[in-house]
Amino acid sequence: MASEHYDVVIVGGAAVGSATAYFLTHDLAFAGSVAVVERDPTYTYASTTLSAASIRQQFSTAENIRMSAFGVAFFRDLKQRFGPQADIAFRERGYLLLASEAGAETLRANHAVQQAEGADIVLMDRAALAERFRWLRTSDLVLGAFGRSGEGWFDAHSLLTLLRAAARQKGATYIHGEVTGIARSGARVTGVTLGDGRRIGCGTLVNAAGPQAGDVAALAGAVLPVEPRKRSVFVVACRTALPGMPLMVDPTGVWIRPEGEVYICGVSPPEETDPRASDFEVDYSQFDDVVWPMLAHRVPAMEALKLQRAWAGHYDYNTLDQNGVIGRHPEIANFILANGFSGHGLQQSPATGRAVAELIVHGKFVSLDLALFGYARIAAAKPVRELNVF
């Protein structure tokens, strides 16, 4: 028998897990107990704190747009939710997705979906890009999509701190430990075992374990195609001012955005050179071979940029379709998944936390129907096609 029991145990206490705890404990219809198990309470290696902490509505799937739109609303409403001192340094400076001839039609099609969802995205031709962003080389561009509002970046540590503190204030218990075993009785999870031998019983188990979600699911006898993939982020300085720079994504996939007086940038490697990650070593060859040459081409002033430092973090990479898996496991009724966001989990954590809380308290999605991201597609190997993944 487990020595402790909680109505809900959440594996993983970073953005998605803490957002779930926040929404659960703030739902007036929920009177149960919540425990969050986190193996890295300093969040030194968490995807949340090592991410580029950005939010966009430039997706091709309506549900992804709706999730991030709620994230933006959540950010704008912080002071009402968390008090007058709440601040995550949200900068609504926009995303700028650039396309050459090859990608222009996709950008137009995506823009039509975004417009239908009410996202404030404008298409810009080459002349408009050159006029608005004078530091940009546009000769090989055909089109750009620019988010005039509802997109930008923020401080991930501050958001996580707010979510955790508010969940704890409402009674959520945070436990330092690593889940090493999951006990089942037939089609139900009954509890978890931690690395130190501690056993905790639960009514519902939520897998919010980020890059380790696939490993956690396996402990319950479930298959989840989610694994850690490494992403390096480079910090660079540029002596020339680049006024009004948004988060810019080149047709090659190289991205860059301002961060105070400097810039952060990176690129996702090709699938064939992107194995499961086991370390946090920065891949400097990415910078030398891909990122810097592309930045020097796209922004001529950056030929003279200076690399200041770099770090690497892990994506919770869904190998099926790089989209989140949100919902109950069909064969384990009280096991709920919230994983596999492949780089957009932080920005979608408020919507995910709310959705999981609704499943637990109300037995269904209430605010946003996220059935598209359920486990059924994993079981059937039928990917959700999202065109804006980078």
MARFIFI-182807 format. One record per residue (C-alpha): z, x, y; residue number from 1; residue in one letter. Coordinates in steps of 0.1 Angstrom, whole numbers, m for minus. Example, Ala and Ser with C-alpha at 12.3 -4.5 7.8 and 13.67 -1.06 7.14 Angstrom:
BEGIN
+-------+-------+-------+-----+------+
!    zz !    xx !    yy ! seq ! type !
+-------+-------+-------+-----+------+
!    78 !   123 !   m45 !   1 !    a !
!    71 !   137 !   m11 !   2 !    s !
+-------+-------+-------+-----+------+
end
This chain:
BEGIN
+-------+-------+-------+-----+------+
!    zz !    xx !    yy ! seq ! type !
+-------+-------+-------+-----+------+
!     0 !     0 !     0 !   1 !    m !
!    m8 !    11 !    35 !   2 !    a !
!    23 !    19 !    56 !   3 !    s !
!     7 !     5 !    88 !   4 !    e !
!   m16 !   m24 !    93 !   5 !    h !
!   m38 !   m35 !   123 !   6 !    y !
!   m60 !   m65 !   126 !   7 !    d !
!   m88 !   m42 !   138 !   8 !    v !
!   m92 !    m5 !   132 !   9 !    v !
!  m120 !    13 !   152 !  10 !    i !
!  m132 !    46 !   139 !  11 !    v !
!  m142 !    67 !   170 !  12 !    g !
!  m126 !    65 !   204 !  13 !    g !
!  m153 !    77 !   227 !  14 !    a !
!  m174 !    53 !   248 !  15 !    a !
!  m185 !    28 !   222 !  16 !    v !
!  m151 !    27 !   204 !  17 !    g !
!  m131 !    25 !   236 !  18 !    s !
!  m154 !    m1 !   251 !  19 !    a !
!  m149 !   m22 !   219 !  20 !    t !
!  m111 !   m18 !   222 !  21 !    a !
!  m113 !   m27 !   259 !  22 !    y !
!  m132 !   m59 !   254 !  23 !    f !
!  m111 !   m69 !   224 !  24 !    l !
!   m78 !   m65 !   241 !  25 !    t !
!   m91 !   m83 !   272 !  26 !    h !
!  m105 !  m113 !   253 !  27 !    d !
!   m80 !  m142 !   259 !  28 !    l !
!   m89 !  m156 !   225 !  29 !    a !
!   m78 !  m124 !   207 !  30 !    f !
!   m41 !  m120 !   199 !  31 !    a !
!   m44 !   m93 !   172 !  32 !    g !
!   m35 !   m57 !   170 !  33 !    s !
!   m60 !   m28 !   176 !  34 !    v !
!   m59 !     8 !   165 !  35 !    a !
!   m85 !    34 !   175 !  36 !    v !
!   m87 !    65 !   153 !  37 !    v !
!  m102 !    95 !   171 !  38 !    e !
!  m104 !   130 !   155 !  39 !    r !
!  m110 !   148 !   188 !  40 !    d !
!   m86 !   133 !   214 !  41 !    p !
!   m96 !   159 !   241 !  42 !    t !
!  m133 !   147 !   236 !  43 !    y !
!  m144 !   183 !   237 !  44 !    t !
!  m173 !   177 !   213 !  45 !    y !
!  m179 !   140 !   219 !  46 !    a !
!  m214 !   128 !   225 !  47 !    s !
!  m200 !   108 !   255 !  48 !    t !
!  m187 !   137 !   274 !  49 !    t !
!  m215 !   161 !   265 !  50 !    l !
!  m243 !   137 !   275 !  51 !    s !
!  m264 !   136 !   306 !  52 !    a !
!  m245 !   104 !   315 !  53 !    a !
!  m275 !    84 !   328 !  54 !    s !
!  m284 !    47 !   327 !  55 !    i !
!  m319 !    31 !   329 !  56 !    r !
!  m336 !    m2 !   324 !  57 !    q !
!  m369 !    15 !   316 !  58 !    q !
!  m372 !     4 !   280 !  59 !    f !
!  m399 !   m14 !   261 !  60 !    s !
!  m376 !   m37 !   242 !  61 !    t !
!  m361 !   m67 !   260 !  62 !    a !
!  m327 !   m63 !   242 !  63 !    e !
!  m324 !   m27 !   253 !  64 !    n !
!  m331 !   m37 !   289 !  65 !    i !
!  m306 !   m65 !   288 !  66 !    r !
!  m279 !   m42 !   274 !  67 !    m !
!  m284 !   m16 !   301 !  68 !    s !
!  m286 !   m43 !   328 !  69 !    a !
!  m251 !   m54 !   317 !  70 !    f !
!  m240 !   m17 !   319 !  71 !    g !
!  m252 !   m16 !   355 !  72 !    v !
!  m234 !   m48 !   363 !  73 !    a !
!  m203 !   m34 !   346 !  74 !    f !
!  m205 !    m2 !   367 !  75 !    f !
!  m209 !   m22 !   399 !  76 !    r !
!  m179 !   m43 !   391 !  77 !    d !
!  m155 !   m15 !   382 !  78 !    l !
!  m130 !   m21 !   410 !  79 !    k !
!  m127 !   m58 !   401 !  80 !    q !
!  m121 !   m49 !   365 !  81 !    r !
!  m100 !   m17 !   368 !  82 !    f !
!   m85 !   m17 !   403 !  83 !    g !
!   m94 !    m4 !   437 !  84 !    p !
!   m92 !    33 !   427 !  85 !    q !
!  m117 !    29 !   399 !  86 !    a !
!  m147 !    52 !   405 !  87 !    d !
!  m173 !    68 !   381 !  88 !    i !
!  m194 !    83 !   408 !  89 !    a !
!  m223 !    60 !   400 !  90 !    f !
!  m254 !    72 !   418 !  91 !    r !
!  m283 !    46 !   418 !  92 !    e !
!  m310 !    72 !   424 !  93 !    r !
!  m334 !    58 !   398 !  94 !    g !
!  m355 !    70 !   370 !  95 !    y !
!  m391 !    82 !   375 !  96 !    l !
!  m412 !    81 !   343 !  97 !    l !
!  m445 !    99 !   348 !  98 !    l !
!  m477 !    93 !   328 !  99 !    a !
!  m510 !   111 !   324 ! 100 !    s !
!  m541 !    92 !   314 ! 101 !    e !
!  m529 !    92 !   278 ! 102 !    a !
!  m497 !    74 !   286 ! 103 !    g !
!  m507 !    52 !   315 ! 104 !    a !
!  m514 !    21 !   294 ! 105 !    e !
!  m480 !    23 !   276 ! 106 !    t !
!  m463 !    26 !   310 ! 107 !    l !
!  m481 !    m5 !   323 ! 108 !    r !
!  m472 !   m25 !   291 ! 109 !    a !
!  m435 !   m14 !   293 ! 110 !    n !
!  m435 !   m23 !   330 ! 111 !    h !
!  m446 !   m58 !   322 ! 112 !    a !
!  m416 !   m62 !   298 ! 113 !    v !
!  m393 !   m48 !   324 ! 114 !    q !
!  m405 !   m71 !   351 ! 115 !    q !
!  m401 !  m101 !   328 ! 116 !    a !
!  m365 !   m90 !   324 ! 117 !    e !
!  m360 !   m88 !   362 ! 118 !    g !
!  m357 !   m50 !   363 ! 119 !    a !
!  m364 !   m35 !   397 ! 120 !    d !
!  m391 !   m11 !   385 ! 121 !    i !
!  m422 !    m4 !   406 ! 122 !    v !
!  m455 !    12 !   393 ! 123 !    l !
!  m468 !    40 !   416 ! 124 !    m !
!  m503 !    55 !   414 ! 125 !    d !
!  m510 !    91 !   421 ! 126 !    r !
!  m513 !    87 !   459 ! 127 !    a !
!  m481 !    67 !   461 ! 128 !    a !
!  m463 !    94 !   440 ! 129 !    l !
!  m476 !   122 !   462 ! 130 !    a !
!  m465 !   103 !   494 ! 131 !    e !
!  m430 !    94 !   481 ! 132 !    r !
!  m422 !   127 !   462 ! 133 !    f !
!  m438 !   154 !   483 ! 134 !    r !
!  m424 !   182 !   461 ! 135 !    w !
!  m442 !   168 !   430 ! 136 !    l !
!  m475 !   181 !   416 ! 137 !    r !
!  m495 !   150 !   409 ! 138 !    t !
!  m530 !   163 !   402 ! 139 !    s !
!  m528 !   156 !   364 ! 140 !    d !
!  m508 !   124 !   368 ! 141 !    l !
!  m522 !    88 !   367 ! 142 !    v !
!  m491 !    67 !   371 ! 143 !    l !
!  m453 !    67 !   376 ! 144 !    g !
!  m427 !    40 !   370 ! 145 !    a !
!  m398 !    42 !   394 ! 146 !    f !
!  m365 !    23 !   393 ! 147 !    g !
!  m356 !    14 !   428 ! 148 !    r !
!  m322 !     1 !   418 ! 149 !    s !
!  m302 !    m4 !   386 ! 150 !    g !
!  m308 !    31 !   373 ! 151 !    e !
!  m291 !    64 !   379 ! 152 !    g !
!  m262 !    85 !   366 ! 153 !    w !
!  m224 !    86 !   366 ! 154 !    f !
!  m194 !   105 !   354 ! 155 !    d !
!  m188 !   100 !   317 ! 156 !    a !
!  m153 !   113 !   316 ! 157 !    h !
!  m142 !    89 !   343 ! 158 !    s !
!  m157 !    59 !   325 ! 159 !    l !
!  m141 !    69 !   292 ! 160 !    l !
!  m107 !    73 !   310 ! 161 !    t !
!  m109 !    39 !   325 ! 162 !    l !
!  m118 !    22 !   292 ! 163 !    l !
!   m91 !    40 !   272 ! 164 !    r !
!   m64 !    34 !   298 ! 165 !    a !
!   m72 !    m3 !   301 ! 166 !    a !
!   m73 !    m8 !   263 ! 167 !    a !
!   m40 !    10 !   259 ! 168 !    r !
!   m24 !   m10 !   287 ! 169 !    q !
!   m33 !   m42 !   267 ! 170 !    k !
!   m17 !   m28 !   236 ! 171 !    g !
!   m44 !    m8 !   218 ! 172 !    a !
!   m29 !    21 !   198 ! 173 !    t !
!   m48 !    54 !   198 ! 174 !    y !
!   m43 !    76 !   167 ! 175 !    i !
!   m53 !   112 !   164 ! 176 !    h !
!   m68 !   117 !   130 ! 177 !    g !
!  m100 !   119 !   110 ! 178 !    e !
!  m109 !    91 !    86 ! 179 !    v !
!  m115 !   107 !    52 ! 180 !    t !
!  m114 !    77 !    30 ! 181 !    g !
!  m121 !    39 !    32 ! 182 !    i !
!  m105 !    16 !     7 ! 183 !    a !
!  m124 !   m15 !    m5 ! 184 !    r !
!  m115 !   m45 !   m25 ! 185 !    s !
!  m148 !   m61 !   m36 ! 186 !    g !
!  m168 !   m70 !    m6 ! 187 !    a !
!  m141 !   m62 !    19 ! 188 !    r !
!  m126 !   m31 !    35 ! 189 !    v !
!   m88 !   m30 !    31 ! 190 !    t !
!   m79 !     1 !    50 ! 191 !    g !
!   m86 !    38 !    58 ! 192 !    v !
!   m70 !    71 !    48 ! 193 !    t !
!   m67 !    99 !    73 ! 194 !    l !
!   m70 !   136 !    67 ! 195 !    g !
!   m32 !   140 !    68 ! 196 !    d !
!   m28 !   114 !    40 ! 197 !    g !
!   m17 !    86 !    64 ! 198 !    r !
!   m30 !    52 !    52 ! 199 !    r !
!   m37 !    24 !    76 ! 200 !    i !
!   m46 !   m12 !    65 ! 201 !    g !
!   m70 !   m33 !    85 ! 202 !    c !
!   m84 !   m68 !    88 ! 203 !    g !
!  m117 !   m56 !   103 ! 204 !    t !
!  m131 !   m20 !   104 ! 205 !    l !
!  m154 !   m10 !   132 ! 206 !    v !
!  m176 !    21 !   127 ! 207 !    n !
!  m180 !    36 !   162 ! 208 !    a !
!  m180 !    72 !   149 ! 209 !    a !
!  m211 !    84 !   168 ! 210 !    g !
!  m230 !   112 !   152 ! 211 !    p !
!  m206 !   110 !   122 ! 212 !    q !
!  m213 !    73 !   117 ! 213 !    a !
!  m235 !    79 !    86 ! 214 !    g !
!  m208 !    99 !    69 ! 215 !    d !
!  m181 !    73 !    77 ! 216 !    v !
!  m203 !    45 !    64 ! 217 !    a !
!  m208 !    65 !    31 ! 218 !    a !
!  m170 !    65 !    27 ! 219 !    l !
!  m173 !    27 !    24 ! 220 !    a !
!  m202 !    29 !     0 ! 221 !    g !
!  m227 !    19 !    26 ! 222 !    a !
!  m260 !    37 !    36 ! 223 !    v !
!  m265 !    42 !    73 ! 224 !    l !
!  m293 !    65 !    85 ! 225 !    p !
!  m274 !    81 !   114 ! 226 !    v !
!  m267 !   118 !   117 ! 227 !    e !
!  m260 !   144 !   144 ! 228 !    p !
!  m290 !   159 !   162 ! 229 !    r !
!  m285 !   187 !   188 ! 230 !    k !
!  m296 !   184 !   224 ! 231 !    r !
!  m293 !   213 !   248 ! 232 !    s !
!  m287 !   206 !   285 ! 233 !    v !
!  m295 !   234 !   311 ! 234 !    f !
!  m280 !   237 !   346 ! 235 !    v !
!  m304 !   252 !   371 ! 236 !    v !
!  m304 !   260 !   408 ! 237 !    a !
!  m334 !   256 !   432 ! 238 !    c !
!  m334 !   272 !   466 ! 239 !    r !
!  m358 !   246 !   480 ! 240 !    t !
!  m345 !   211 !   488 ! 241 !    a !
!  m361 !   183 !   467 ! 242 !    l !
!  m353 !   152 !   487 ! 243 !    p !
!  m349 !   119 !   469 ! 244 !    g !
!  m352 !   134 !   434 ! 245 !    m !
!  m345 !   107 !   408 ! 246 !    p !
!  m340 !   114 !   371 ! 247 !    l !
!  m376 !   124 !   364 ! 248 !    m !
!  m392 !   124 !   329 ! 249 !    v !
!  m425 !   144 !   326 ! 250 !    d !
!  m453 !   132 !   303 ! 251 !    p !
!  m442 !   161 !   280 ! 252 !    t !
!  m407 !   147 !   276 ! 253 !    g !
!  m390 !   173 !   298 ! 254 !    v !
!  m364 !   156 !   320 ! 255 !    w !
!  m345 !   167 !   351 ! 256 !    i !
!  m320 !   152 !   375 ! 257 !    r !
!  m298 !   163 !   404 ! 258 !    p !
!  m261 !   170 !   397 ! 259 !    e !
!  m244 !   178 !   430 ! 260 !    g !
!  m260 !   210 !   444 ! 261 !    e !
!  m277 !   219 !   411 ! 262 !    v !
!  m299 !   201 !   386 ! 263 !    y !
!  m296 !   194 !   349 ! 264 !    i !
!  m326 !   193 !   326 ! 265 !    c !
!  m337 !   194 !   289 ! 266 !    g !
!  m361 !   181 !   264 ! 267 !    v !
!  m359 !   166 !   229 ! 268 !    s !
!  m375 !   189 !   202 ! 269 !    p !
!  m403 !   177 !   180 ! 270 !    p !
!  m391 !   159 !   149 ! 271 !    e !
!  m402 !   187 !   126 ! 272 !    e !
!  m379 !   212 !   144 ! 273 !    t !
!  m350 !   188 !   148 ! 274 !    d !
!  m327 !   191 !   118 ! 275 !    p !
!  m293 !   176 !   112 ! 276 !    r !
!  m270 !   195 !   136 ! 277 !    a !
!  m240 !   215 !   124 ! 278 !    s !
!  m232 !   235 !   155 ! 279 !    d !
!  m231 !   234 !   193 ! 280 !    f !
!  m251 !   266 !   200 ! 281 !    e !
!  m275 !   262 !   229 ! 282 !    v !
!  m312 !   266 !   221 ! 283 !    d !
!  m323 !   288 !   249 ! 284 !    y !
!  m358 !   291 !   236 ! 285 !    s !
!  m363 !   255 !   245 ! 286 !    q !
!  m357 !   264 !   281 ! 287 !    f !
!  m378 !   295 !   281 ! 288 !    d !
!  m408 !   281 !   262 ! 289 !    d !
!  m409 !   244 !   272 ! 290 !    v !
!  m385 !   233 !   300 ! 291 !    v !
!  m390 !   260 !   326 ! 292 !    w !
!  m428 !   263 !   323 ! 293 !    p !
!  m431 !   225 !   326 ! 294 !    m !
!  m407 !   223 !   356 ! 295 !    l !
!  m426 !   251 !   374 ! 296 !    a !
!  m458 !   232 !   369 ! 297 !    h !
!  m445 !   198 !   379 ! 298 !    r !
!  m423 !   209 !   408 ! 299 !    v !
!  m439 !   241 !   422 ! 300 !    p !
!  m407 !   249 !   441 ! 301 !    a !
!  m390 !   254 !   408 ! 302 !    m !
!  m410 !   284 !   398 ! 303 !    e !
!  m381 !   303 !   414 ! 304 !    a !
!  m353 !   283 !   398 ! 305 !    l !
!  m322 !   301 !   384 ! 306 !    k !
!  m306 !   292 !   351 ! 307 !    l !
!  m268 !   290 !   357 ! 308 !    q !
!  m253 !   278 !   325 ! 309 !    r !
!  m260 !   254 !   296 ! 310 !    a !
!  m243 !   233 !   269 ! 311 !    w !
!  m252 !   215 !   237 ! 312 !    a !
!  m241 !   181 !   225 ! 313 !    g !
!  m250 !   158 !   196 ! 314 !    h !
!  m270 !   126 !   196 ! 315 !    y !
!  m259 !    99 !   171 ! 316 !    d !
!  m295 !    99 !   158 ! 317 !    y !
!  m308 !    69 !   139 ! 318 !    n !
!  m335 !    84 !   117 ! 319 !    t !
!  m352 !    50 !   111 ! 320 !    l !
!  m360 !    40 !   147 ! 321 !    d !
!  m337 !    57 !   173 ! 322 !    q !
!  m321 !    24 !   182 ! 323 !    n !
!  m286 !    12 !   179 ! 324 !    g !
!  m273 !    m6 !   148 ! 325 !    v !
!  m249 !   m34 !   159 ! 326 !    i !
!  m234 !   m60 !   136 ! 327 !    g !
!  m217 !   m67 !   103 ! 328 !    r !
!  m227 !   m50 !    71 ! 329 !    h !
!  m243 !   m77 !    50 ! 330 !    p !
!  m224 !   m67 !    18 ! 331 !    e !
!  m191 !   m57 !    34 ! 332 !    i !
!  m181 !   m87 !    54 ! 333 !    a !
!  m154 !   m71 !    76 ! 334 !    n !
!  m172 !   m38 !    82 ! 335 !    f !
!  m189 !   m38 !   116 ! 336 !    i !
!  m214 !   m11 !   127 ! 337 !    l !
!  m219 !     1 !   163 ! 338 !    a !
!  m240 !    33 !   159 ! 339 !    n !
!  m272 !    52 !   160 ! 340 !    g !
!  m281 !    48 !   197 ! 341 !    f !
!  m299 !    81 !   197 ! 342 !    s !
!  m292 !    91 !   233 ! 343 !    g !
!  m286 !    57 !   250 ! 344 !    h !
!  m252 !    48 !   235 ! 345 !    g !
!  m231 !    58 !   266 ! 346 !    l !
!  m251 !    36 !   289 ! 347 !    q !
!  m251 !     7 !   264 ! 348 !    q !
!  m214 !    11 !   255 ! 349 !    s !
!  m202 !   m18 !   277 ! 350 !    p !
!  m227 !   m42 !   262 ! 351 !    a !
!  m220 !   m29 !   227 ! 352 !    t !
!  m183 !   m31 !   231 ! 353 !    g !
!  m186 !   m67 !   243 ! 354 !    r !
!  m209 !   m76 !   215 ! 355 !    a !
!  m187 !   m62 !   188 ! 356 !    v !
!  m156 !   m79 !   203 ! 357 !    a !
!  m175 !  m112 !   203 ! 358 !    e !
!  m184 !  m108 !   166 ! 359 !    l !
!  m147 !  m102 !   158 ! 360 !    i !
!  m132 !  m129 !   180 ! 361 !    v !
!  m159 !  m156 !   179 ! 362 !    h !
!  m178 !  m148 !   148 ! 363 !    g !
!  m211 !  m145 !   166 ! 364 !    k !
!  m228 !  m129 !   196 ! 365 !    f !
!  m220 !  m150 !   227 ! 366 !    v !
!  m232 !  m131 !   258 ! 367 !    s !
!  m263 !  m114 !   244 ! 368 !    l !
!  m281 !  m120 !   211 ! 369 !    d !
!  m284 !   m86 !   196 ! 370 !    l !
!  m294 !   m97 !   161 ! 371 !    a !
!  m326 !   m76 !   165 ! 372 !    l !
!  m303 !   m45 !   161 ! 373 !    f !
!  m285 !   m58 !   130 ! 374 !    g !
!  m283 !   m40 !    97 ! 375 !    y !
!  m310 !   m62 !    80 ! 376 !    a !
!  m337 !   m40 !    95 ! 377 !    r !
!  m320 !    m9 !    80 ! 378 !    i !
!  m319 !   m25 !    46 ! 379 !    a !
!  m355 !   m35 !    48 ! 380 !    a !
!  m366 !    m2 !    64 ! 381 !    a !
!  m383 !   m22 !    92 ! 382 !    k !
!  m379 !    m2 !   124 ! 383 !    p !
!  m375 !   m18 !   159 ! 384 !    v !
!  m402 !    m1 !   179 ! 385 !    r !
!  m389 !    13 !   212 ! 386 !    e !
!  m415 !    32 !   231 ! 387 !    l !
!  m392 !    48 !   257 ! 388 !    n !
!  m372 !    72 !   237 ! 389 !    v !
!  m366 !   107 !   250 ! 390 !    f !
+-------+-------+-------+-----+------+
end
